[in-house]
């Protein structure tokens, strides 16, 4: 099942920790797709955090999502698949929407 919320042992997905690297205001998530736990991670009772670097363009779309720190057991791929579908209110600099390089932590927890 999805990795968000209280769903027995299906897992939990925490709110992302967004760190802006470019000096602009941070982008704000307005739509998120929830990543799913993998069967392998669930069976192993494995929890972890995947650090994903992204560029949020001036329209709030995710571009160039890459795993910066892996968790393994298929969770990296699941985190990437989900984050690529997210939509953001774009970051701004001097009052204008600008592309922003950011890091997003996607934490998988068994509940």
ABEGO torsion letter per residue (X at the ends): XBABEBBEAAEBBBBBBBBBAAGBBBBBBABBBBBBBBAAAAAAGBBBBBBBBBBBBAAGBBBGBBBABBAEGGAAAAAAAAAAABBBBBBBBGGBBBBBBBBBBBBBBBX
